[in-house]
Amino acid sequence: QVQLVESGGGLVQPGGSLRLSCAGSGNIFVFRTMGWYRQAPGKQRELVAFMISGGSANYADSVNGRFTISRDNAKNTVYLQMNSLKVEDTAVYYCNADQIVNGIKYNYWGQGTQVTVSS
């Protein structure tokens, strides 16, 4: 079994910064893709950023240039540095990861961490 645990959410003023972390534990061989999604009240969950192992980062247009995703494969951890935060970034942020074991893809989600941007 694999668990993803997020941390780092909170309340921040517009223009501020937060750093989210997501640590994986359990039966991990190697995470292929690690990334972040978010869901605002009344809206569908949307992709924020993701990184394939050994590959480059990919971002949603709405966060490109403000957010930076990084990962530490040795620690099975993915980070999201969020700068120049806007009110519209308010959402529950979810960590996501997948791995392929014996040809089968397994997908995992964290429990979510609240990010609130407000003055």
DSSP file with accessible surface (Angstrom, degrees, kcal/mol):
  #  RESIDUE AA STRUCTURE BP1 BP2  ACC     N-H-->O    O-->H-N    N-H-->O    O-->H-N    TCO  KAPPA ALPHA  PHI   PSI    X-CA   Y-CA   Z-CA
    1    1 A Q              0   0  175      0, 0.0    26,-1.8     0, 0.0     2,-0.4   0.000 360.0 360.0 360.0 144.3    0.0    0.0    0.0
    2    2 A V  E     -A   26   0A  15     24,-0.3     2,-0.4    25,-0.1    24,-0.2  -0.941 360.0-166.8-119.3 137.2    1.2    3.5   -0.8
    3    3 A Q  E     -A   25   0A 117     22,-2.6    22,-2.2    -2,-0.4     2,-0.5  -0.968   6.4-160.4-122.4 142.3    0.3    6.7    1.1
    4    4 A L  E     -A   24   0A   9    105,-0.4   107,-0.6    -2,-0.4     2,-0.5  -0.989   9.9-169.1-118.1 128.4    0.8   10.3    0.0
    5    5 A V  E     -A   23   0A  76     18,-2.1    18,-2.2    -2,-0.5     2,-0.2  -0.970   4.9-158.3-124.4 118.6    0.8   12.9    2.7
    6    6 A E  E     +A   22   0A   9     -2,-0.5     2,-0.3    16,-0.2    16,-0.2  -0.597  15.1 169.1 -90.7 155.9    0.7   16.6    1.9
    7    7 A S  E     +A   21   0A  63     14,-2.2    14,-2.7    -2,-0.2   106,-0.1  -0.966  42.4  65.6-154.0 163.7    1.8   19.5    4.1
    8    8 A G        +     0   0   37     -2,-0.3    11,-0.3     1,-0.3    14,-0.0   0.384  61.0 133.0 106.1  -3.4    2.4   23.2    3.9
    9    9 A G        +     0   0   29     12,-0.1     2,-0.3     9,-0.1    -1,-0.3  -0.184  23.3 115.5 -72.0 173.6   -1.0   24.6    3.2
   10   10 A G  E     -e  115   0B  30    104,-1.0   106,-2.8   103,-0.1     2,-0.5  -0.989  61.5 -45.7 161.0-164.5   -2.5   27.6    5.0
   11   11 A L  E     +e  116   0B 129     -2,-0.3     2,-0.3   104,-0.2   106,-0.2  -0.866  52.7 166.3-104.3 131.0   -3.7   31.2    4.8
   12   12 A V  E     -e  117   0B  21    104,-2.6   106,-2.2    -2,-0.5     3,-0.1  -0.986  33.8-112.7-143.2 151.3   -1.7   33.8    2.9
   13   13 A Q    >   -     0   0  135     -2,-0.3     3,-2.3   104,-0.2    72,-0.2  -0.469  51.1 -80.6 -79.3 155.4   -2.3   37.3    1.6
   14   14 A P  T 3  S+     0   0   59      0, 0.0    72,-0.2     0, 0.0    -1,-0.1  -0.290 121.2  28.0 -54.4 137.3   -2.4   38.0   -2.1
   15   15 A G  T 3  S+     0   0   54     70,-3.4    69,-0.6     1,-0.3    71,-0.1   0.269 100.4 116.9  90.9 -10.7    1.1   38.3   -3.5
   16   16 A G    <   -     0   0   20     -3,-2.3    69,-2.4    69,-0.2     2,-0.3  -0.081  57.1-122.2 -83.2-174.3    2.5   36.0   -0.9
   17   17 A S        +     0   0   61     66,-0.2     2,-0.3    67,-0.2    66,-0.2  -0.930  21.0 179.7-132.9 151.6    4.1   32.6   -1.1
   18   18 A L  E     - B   0  82A  33     64,-2.1    64,-3.3    -2,-0.3     2,-0.5  -0.979  16.2-146.3-143.5 154.5    3.6   29.0    0.1
   19   19 A R  E     - B   0  81A 127    -11,-0.3     2,-0.3    -2,-0.3    62,-0.2  -0.980  13.4-160.2-125.5 119.9    5.5   25.8   -0.3
   20   20 A L  E     - B   0  80A   0     60,-2.7    60,-2.3    -2,-0.5     2,-0.3  -0.745   5.5-165.5 -95.7 145.3    3.6   22.5   -0.4
   21   21 A S  E     -AB   7  79A  29    -14,-2.7   -14,-2.2    -2,-0.3     2,-0.4  -0.954   7.2-169.7-127.1 150.6    5.2   19.2    0.2
   22   22 A a  E     -AB   6  78A   0     56,-1.9    56,-2.2    -2,-0.3     2,-0.5  -0.937   7.1-167.0-142.4 116.5    4.0   15.7   -0.5
   23   23 A A  E     -AB   5  77A  45    -18,-2.2   -18,-2.1    -2,-0.4     2,-0.3  -0.895   8.0-149.5-109.4 131.3    5.8   12.6    0.8
   24   24 A G  E     +A    4   0A  11     52,-2.6     2,-0.3    -2,-0.5   -20,-0.2  -0.714  18.9 172.9 -97.5 147.2    5.1    9.1   -0.3
   25   25 A S  E     +A    3   0A  57    -22,-2.2   -22,-2.6    -2,-0.3     2,-0.3  -0.972  35.7  42.8-146.6 160.9    5.5    6.0    1.8
   26   26 A G  E    S+A    2   0A  53     -2,-0.3     2,-2.2   -24,-0.2   -24,-0.3  -0.790 105.5   4.5 108.6-148.1    4.8    2.3    1.6
   27   27 A N  S    S+     0   0  107    -26,-1.8     2,-0.5    -2,-0.3   -25,-0.1  -0.471  79.9 156.5 -80.7  75.5    5.3   -0.1   -1.3
   28   28 A I        +     0   0   30     -2,-2.2    -2,-0.1     1,-0.2     3,-0.1  -0.902  21.6 168.0-107.1 126.2    7.1    2.3   -3.7
   29   29 A F  S    S-     0   0  151     -2,-0.5     2,-0.3     1,-0.2    -1,-0.2   0.830  76.1 -37.5 -92.2 -65.8    9.3    1.1   -6.5
   30   30 A V        -     0   0   83     70,-0.1    70,-0.4    46,-0.0     2,-0.4  -0.861  55.7-126.7-159.1 127.9    9.6    4.4   -8.4
   31   31 A F        -     0   0    1     -2,-0.3    68,-0.3     1,-0.2     3,-0.1  -0.634  19.0-168.5 -71.6 128.3    7.0    7.0   -9.0
   32   32 A R  S    S+     0   0   96     66,-2.8    21,-3.0    -2,-0.4     2,-0.4   0.958  73.4  20.2 -80.3 -59.8    6.8    7.8  -12.7
   33   33 A T  E     -GF  52  98B  17     65,-0.6    65,-1.9    19,-0.2     2,-0.4  -0.909  65.4-179.5-112.6 135.8    4.7   10.9  -12.6
   34   34 A M  E     +GF  51  97B   0     17,-2.3    17,-2.7    -2,-0.4     2,-0.3  -0.994  21.4 138.4-128.8 140.4    4.3   13.2   -9.6
   35   35 A G  E     -GF  50  96B   1     61,-2.8    61,-2.5    -2,-0.4     2,-0.4  -0.939  41.5-104.9-164.6-175.9    2.1   16.2   -9.6
   36   36 A W  E     -GF  49  95B   0     13,-3.0    12,-2.8    -2,-0.3    13,-1.7  -0.985  22.4-178.9-130.3 138.2   -0.4   18.6   -8.1
   37   37 A Y  E     -GF  47  94B  65     57,-2.8    57,-2.8    -2,-0.4     2,-0.3  -0.821  10.5-156.9-122.3 165.1   -4.1   19.1   -8.7
   38   38 A R  E     -GF  46  93B  13      8,-2.5     8,-3.1    -2,-0.3     2,-0.4  -0.990   7.2-160.9-144.0 154.4   -6.5   21.6   -7.1
   39   39 A Q  E     - F   0  92B  67     53,-2.2    53,-2.4    -2,-0.3     6,-0.2  -0.952   7.6-162.0-139.1 117.1  -10.2   21.9   -6.5
   40   40 A A    >   -     0   0   23      4,-0.4     3,-2.4    -2,-0.4    51,-0.1  -0.595  45.5 -75.5 -90.7 158.0  -11.9   25.1   -5.7
   41   41 A P  T 3  S+     0   0  116      0, 0.0    -1,-0.1     0, 0.0     3,-0.1  -0.261 118.8   6.2 -55.8 130.0  -15.4   25.2   -4.2
   42   42 A G  T 3  S+     0   0   92      1,-0.2     2,-0.3    -3,-0.1    -3,-0.0   0.521 113.7 100.4  77.0   5.1  -18.0   24.4   -6.8
   43   43 A K  S <  S-     0   0  143     -3,-2.4    -1,-0.2     1,-0.0     2,-0.1  -0.809  75.3-102.0-122.0 162.1  -15.4   23.6   -9.5
   44   44 A Q        -     0   0  175     -2,-0.3    -4,-0.4     1,-0.1     2,-0.2  -0.438  46.8 -92.6 -76.9 155.6  -13.9   20.5  -11.0
   45   45 A R        -     0   0   90     -6,-0.2     2,-0.3    -2,-0.1    -6,-0.2  -0.478  50.3-165.2 -65.9 137.0  -10.5   19.3   -9.9
   46   46 A E  E     -G   38   0B  87     -8,-3.1    -8,-2.5    -2,-0.2     2,-0.3  -0.939  23.0-106.3-130.6 151.0   -7.8   20.7  -12.3
   47   47 A L  E     +G   37   0B  60     -2,-0.3   -10,-0.3   -10,-0.2     3,-0.1  -0.524  31.7 175.4 -73.5 134.5   -4.2   19.9  -13.0
   48   48 A V  E     -     0   0B   1    -12,-2.8    12,-2.6     1,-0.4     2,-0.3   0.810  61.7 -28.6-102.3 -53.2   -1.7   22.4  -11.6
   49   49 A A  E     -GH  36  59B   0    -13,-1.7   -13,-3.0    10,-0.2    -1,-0.4  -0.979  55.2-173.0-163.0 152.3    1.6   20.9  -12.5
   50   50 A F  E     -GH  35  58B  55      8,-2.0     8,-2.2    -2,-0.3     2,-0.4  -0.986   8.1-157.8-150.7 161.7    3.3   17.6  -13.0
   51   51 A M  E     -GH  34  57B  37    -17,-2.7   -17,-2.3    -2,-0.3     2,-0.4  -0.986  10.6-147.1-142.7 126.0    6.7   16.1  -13.5
   52   52 A I  E >   -G   33   0B  76      4,-0.8     3,-3.2    -2,-0.4   -19,-0.2  -0.757  44.8 -90.5 -89.4 140.6    7.7   12.8  -15.1
   53   53 A S  T 3  S+     0   0   48    -21,-3.0     3,-0.1    -2,-0.4    -1,-0.1  -0.250 114.3   6.7 -53.5 124.5   10.8   11.2  -13.6
   54   54 A G  T 3  S+     0   0   85      1,-0.3    -1,-0.3    -3,-0.0     2,-0.2   0.477 117.6  98.6  81.5   0.5   13.7   12.4  -15.6
   55   55 A G  S <  S-     0   0   39     -3,-3.2    -1,-0.3     1,-0.1     2,-0.1  -0.450  76.1 -86.9-112.8-174.5   11.6   14.8  -17.5
   56   56 A S        -     0   0   88     -2,-0.2    -4,-0.8    -3,-0.1     2,-0.2  -0.381  44.8 -95.8 -90.8 169.9   10.7   18.4  -17.5
   57   57 A A  E     -H   51   0B  30     -6,-0.2     2,-0.4    -2,-0.1    -6,-0.2  -0.542  31.4-157.8 -85.3 150.7    8.0   20.2  -15.5
   58   58 A N  E     -H   50   0B  65     -8,-2.2    -8,-2.0    -2,-0.2     2,-0.3  -0.993  10.7-169.8-131.3 139.6    4.6   21.0  -17.0
   59   59 A Y  E     -H   49   0B  59     -2,-0.4   -10,-0.2   -10,-0.2     2,-0.1  -0.936  27.4-110.7-131.7 150.5    2.3   23.7  -15.7
   60   60 A A    >>  -     0   0   25    -12,-2.6     3,-1.6    -2,-0.3     4,-1.4  -0.469  38.2-116.7 -68.2 148.8   -1.3   24.9  -16.2
   61   61 A D  T 34 S+     0   0  153      1,-0.3     3,-0.2     2,-0.2    -1,-0.1   0.860 112.3  62.9 -57.2 -35.0   -1.4   28.2  -18.0
   62   62 A S  T 34 S+     0   0   57      1,-0.2    -1,-0.3     3,-0.0   -14,-0.1   0.692 115.5  28.7 -67.7 -19.1   -2.9   29.9  -14.9
   63   63 A V  T X> S+     0   0    0     -3,-1.6     3,-2.5   -15,-0.2     4,-2.2   0.479  85.1 126.1-118.1  -8.4    0.1   29.2  -12.7
   64   64 A N  B 3< S+c   67   0A 102     -4,-1.4     4,-0.1     1,-0.3   -15,-0.0  -0.323  81.4  17.5 -59.0 129.0    3.0   29.1  -15.3
   65   65 A G  T 34 S+     0   0   77      2,-0.5    -1,-0.3     1,-0.0     3,-0.1   0.213 125.1  58.6  94.0 -14.9    5.7   31.6  -14.2
   66   66 A R  T <4 S+     0   0   28     -3,-2.5    17,-2.0     1,-0.2     2,-0.3   0.693  99.0  53.0-113.9 -34.0    4.4   31.7  -10.6
   67   67 A F  E  <  -cD  64  82A   3     -4,-2.2    -2,-0.5    15,-0.2     2,-0.4  -0.816  61.1-163.4-107.3 148.8    4.5   28.1   -9.4
   68   68 A T  E     - D   0  81A  75     13,-2.5    13,-3.1    -2,-0.3     2,-0.4  -0.991   4.1-158.4-133.4 124.1    7.5   25.7   -9.5
   69   69 A I  E     + D   0  80A   6     -2,-0.4     2,-0.3    11,-0.2    11,-0.2  -0.795  18.6 165.7 -99.3 141.9    7.3   22.0   -9.1
   70   70 A S  E     - D   0  79A  48      9,-1.6     9,-3.2    -2,-0.4     2,-0.3  -0.964  15.7-154.7-147.3 162.7   10.3   19.9   -8.1
   71   71 A R  E     - D   0  78A  39     -2,-0.3     2,-0.6     7,-0.2     7,-0.2  -0.994  14.6-151.8-143.7 150.6   10.8   16.4   -6.8
   72   72 A D  E > > - D   0  77A  51      5,-3.0     5,-2.0    -2,-0.3     3,-0.9  -0.929  12.8-171.1-119.1  99.9   13.3   14.4   -4.7
   73   73 A N  G > 5S+     0   0   72     -2,-0.6     3,-0.8     1,-0.3   -42,-0.1   0.832  83.5  60.3 -65.2 -32.4   13.2   10.9   -6.0
   74   74 A A  G 3 5S+     0   0   95      1,-0.2    -1,-0.3    -3,-0.1    -2,-0.0   0.815 115.3  35.4 -64.1 -28.4   15.3    9.6   -3.2
   75   75 A K  G < 5S-     0   0  132     -3,-0.9   -51,-0.4     2,-0.2    -1,-0.2   0.364 105.0-126.4-104.6   2.1   12.7   10.8   -0.7
   76   76 A N  T < 5 +     0   0   44     -3,-0.8   -52,-2.6    -4,-0.5     2,-0.4   0.906  66.1 138.6  51.3  44.3    9.7   10.0   -2.9
   77   77 A T  E   < -BD  23  72A  12     -5,-2.0    -5,-3.0   -54,-0.2     2,-0.4  -0.942  40.1-165.5-127.0 140.8    8.7   13.6   -2.4
   78   78 A V  E     -BD  22  71A   0    -56,-2.2   -56,-1.9    -2,-0.4     2,-0.3  -0.958  10.7-160.6-123.7 144.6    7.3   16.3   -4.6
   79   79 A Y  E     -BD  21  70A  34     -9,-3.2    -9,-1.6    -2,-0.4     2,-0.4  -0.868  10.5-158.9-121.6 156.5    7.1   20.0   -3.8
   80   80 A L  E     -BD  20  69A   0    -60,-2.3   -60,-2.7    -2,-0.3     2,-0.6  -0.904   7.0-162.3-137.1 107.5    5.2   23.0   -5.2
   81   81 A Q  E     -BD  19  68A  60    -13,-3.1   -13,-2.5    -2,-0.4     2,-0.6  -0.818  12.0-165.3 -88.2 119.8    6.6   26.4   -4.6
   82   82 A M  E     +BD  18  67A   0    -64,-3.3   -64,-2.1    -2,-0.6     2,-0.3  -0.942  11.6 173.4-114.3 115.8    3.8   28.9   -5.1
   83   83 A N        +     0   0   57    -17,-2.0   -66,-0.2    -2,-0.6   -67,-0.2  -0.758  59.5  23.4-115.6 164.3    4.7   32.6   -5.5
   84   84 A S  S    S-     0   0   69    -69,-0.6    -1,-0.2    -2,-0.3   -68,-0.2   0.901  85.0-159.7  48.8  48.9    2.7   35.7   -6.3
   85   85 A L        -     0   0    3    -69,-2.4   -70,-3.4    -3,-0.2     2,-0.3  -0.258   6.6-156.1 -65.3 145.0   -0.4   34.0   -5.1
   86   86 A K    >   -     0   0   89    -72,-0.2     3,-2.2   -71,-0.1     4,-0.3  -0.812  30.5-110.7-118.0 159.5   -3.8   35.2   -6.2
   87   87 A V  G >  S+     0   0   83     -2,-0.3     3,-2.0     1,-0.3    30,-0.4   0.882 117.9  61.5 -55.6 -37.8   -7.2   35.0   -4.6
   88   88 A E  G 3  S+     0   0  130      1,-0.3    -1,-0.3   -48,-0.0   -48,-0.0   0.539  88.4  71.3 -71.6  -5.0   -8.2   32.6   -7.4
   89   89 A D  G <   +     0   0    1     -3,-2.2    -1,-0.3    28,-0.1     2,-0.2   0.538  69.7 120.6 -82.7  -6.8   -5.5   30.2   -6.3
   90   90 A T    <   +     0   0   34     -3,-2.0     2,-0.3    -4,-0.3    26,-0.2  -0.401  40.7 106.5 -60.8 124.2   -7.6   29.4   -3.3
   91   91 A A  E    S- I   0 115B   1     24,-2.1    24,-2.7    -2,-0.2     2,-0.6  -0.966  75.9 -79.8-177.5 171.0   -8.4   25.7   -3.4
   92   92 A V  E     -FI  39 114B  34    -53,-2.4   -53,-2.2    -2,-0.3     2,-0.5  -0.859  47.8-146.4 -88.3 126.3   -7.7   22.3   -1.8
   93   93 A Y  E     -FI  38 113B   0     20,-3.1    20,-2.0    -2,-0.6     2,-0.4  -0.852  13.1-163.0-101.4 129.6   -4.5   21.1   -3.3
   94   94 A Y  E     -F   37   0B  40    -57,-2.8   -57,-2.8    -2,-0.5     2,-0.3  -0.924  12.0-138.3-116.3 135.7   -4.0   17.4   -3.9
   95   95 A a  E     -F   36   0B   0     -2,-0.4    15,-2.3   -59,-0.2     2,-0.4  -0.657  22.8-170.6 -86.1 144.5   -0.8   15.4   -4.5
   96   96 A N  E     +FJ  35 109B   8    -61,-2.5   -61,-2.8    -2,-0.3     2,-0.3  -0.996  10.0 166.8-137.7 142.1   -0.9   12.7   -7.2
   97   97 A A  E     -FJ  34 108B   0     11,-1.9    11,-3.1    -2,-0.4     2,-0.3  -0.988  10.6-165.7-150.2 154.5    1.6   10.1   -8.1
   98   98 A D  E     -FJ  33 107B   6    -65,-1.9   -66,-2.8    -2,-0.3   -65,-0.6  -0.969   3.4-175.5-139.4 158.5    1.7    6.9  -10.2
   99   99 A Q  E     - J   0 106B   4      7,-2.0     7,-3.3    -2,-0.3     2,-0.6  -0.976  21.7-130.9-146.9 157.0    3.9    3.9  -10.7
  100  100 A I  E     + J   0 105B  87    -70,-0.4     2,-0.5    -2,-0.3     5,-0.2  -0.961  24.6 179.5-114.3 120.8    4.0    1.0  -13.0
  101  101 A V  E >  S- J   0 104B  25      3,-2.8     3,-2.0    -2,-0.6    -2,-0.0  -0.988  72.2 -16.7-124.9 121.7    4.5   -2.4  -11.4
  102  102 A N  T 3  S-     0   0  160     -2,-0.5    -1,-0.1     1,-0.3     3,-0.1   0.871 129.4 -52.3  51.2  41.3    4.5   -5.6  -13.5
  103  103 A G  T 3  S+     0   0   72      1,-0.2     2,-0.5    -3,-0.0    -1,-0.3   0.472 115.5 115.1  80.2   0.7    2.9   -3.7  -16.4
  104  104 A I  E <   -J  101   0B  91     -3,-2.0    -3,-2.8     2,-0.0     2,-0.5  -0.909  60.3-137.3-108.7 131.7    0.1   -2.4  -14.3
  105  105 A K  E     -J  100   0B 121     -2,-0.5     2,-0.4    -5,-0.2    -5,-0.2  -0.740  16.8-165.4 -89.1 128.3   -0.3    1.4  -13.6
  106  106 A Y  E     -J   99   0B  97     -7,-3.3    -7,-2.0    -2,-0.5     2,-0.4  -0.951   2.6-160.2-114.1 134.0   -1.2    2.3  -10.1
  107  107 A N  E     -J   98   0B  79     -2,-0.4     2,-0.3    -9,-0.2    -9,-0.2  -0.923   7.9-168.8-118.1 137.4   -2.5    5.9   -9.3
  108  108 A Y  E     -J   97   0B  43    -11,-3.1   -11,-1.9    -2,-0.4     2,-0.4  -0.936   5.9-162.3-130.4 149.0   -2.4    7.4   -5.9
  109  109 A W  E     -J   96   0B 100     -2,-0.3  -105,-0.4   -13,-0.2   -13,-0.2  -0.964  14.5-134.1-128.0 145.9   -3.9   10.6   -4.3
  110  110 A G        -     0   0   10    -15,-2.3  -105,-0.2    -2,-0.4     3,-0.1  -0.318  33.1-105.9 -82.8 177.9   -3.1   12.5   -1.1
  111  111 A Q        -     0   0  114   -107,-0.6  -106,-0.1     1,-0.2   -17,-0.1   0.630  62.5-112.3 -84.1 -13.7   -5.8   13.7    1.3
  112  112 A G        -     0   0   14      1,-0.0     2,-0.4   -17,-0.0   -18,-0.2   0.111  19.4-129.9  98.6 148.4   -5.5   17.3    0.2
  113  113 A T  E     - I   0  93B  23    -20,-2.0   -20,-3.1  -106,-0.1     2,-0.3  -1.000  23.2-120.8-136.8 134.8   -4.3   20.5    1.9
  114  114 A Q  E     - I   0  92B  88     -2,-0.4  -104,-1.0   -22,-0.2     2,-0.5  -0.589  22.9-171.8 -80.3 131.3   -6.2   23.8    2.0
  115  115 A V  E     -eI  10  91B   0    -24,-2.7   -24,-2.1    -2,-0.3     2,-0.5  -0.993   5.7-175.6-119.4 122.0   -4.6   26.9    0.5
  116  116 A T  E     -e   11   0B  46   -106,-2.8  -104,-2.6    -2,-0.5     2,-0.6  -0.982   8.7-167.9-122.4 123.3   -6.5   30.1    1.1
  117  117 A V  E     +e   12   0B   2     -2,-0.5     2,-0.3   -30,-0.4  -104,-0.2  -0.945  32.5 135.3-111.5 112.9   -5.4   33.4   -0.4
  118  118 A S              0   0   61   -106,-2.2    -2,-0.1    -2,-0.6   -32,-0.0  -0.993 360.0 360.0-158.1 147.8   -7.2   36.3    1.2
  119  119 A S              0   0  130     -2,-0.3  -106,-0.1  -106,-0.2    -1,-0.1   0.437 360.0 360.0 -94.1 360.0   -6.5   39.8    2.5
